[in-house]
């Protein structure tokens, strides 16, 4: 059939992968450093991949192509979801990676009356590498993406930043990983209401900030977000 479908100009493509991340249907893969439309029947022709392309390599065209197969797309999405959950389970490697959500409101009053600080961590796990991208606690969440060291450097971390948010933490230097794909999946596939990035002033924390900003762009969503930088002596710089 003749229908509207995307076209990728490989000469313009720089292989950044933003289009593949933005394609909810999984029609695009990065092959040999270039974006390719590998499943024509997965492309719905809506062009979610277009806005994020920094080089303008993606356009629409009308040509002979297989009909969009919604059933096959949903089947593939479910299979990917199960694969991701299984991977996250094995990556955790112990019962300590099992998902849990805490009802902080029930313990808050008792802790305040007792005059003790209260934890504002709302879920488990909290490490970016361990948290499942489609965990139920992400739905409707205000998301806090924090560098590991911020909780130790800034005394008011729980009350001023974690309270009322779902907190995920990481260190791109120690984990030696780019969090962009994982964060893109979390933001794109859940109803995230806002994103707060809390980082240290040290250069290596720039990797966390860049990953979060790239994920926001790749998600194709317009979500309120802010970056807060903590100094090494525990002050807020901006």
Secondary structure by P-SEA (a helix, b strand, c coil): cbbbbbbbcccccccccccccccccccccccccccccccccccccccccccccccccbbbbbcccccccaaaaaaaaaaaaaaaaaaaaaaaccccccbbbbccccaaaaaaaacbbbbccccccccccccccccccccccccccccccccccccccccccccccbbbbbbcccccccaaaaaaaaaaaccccbbbbbbcccccaaaaaaaaaaaaaaaccccccbbbbbcccccccc
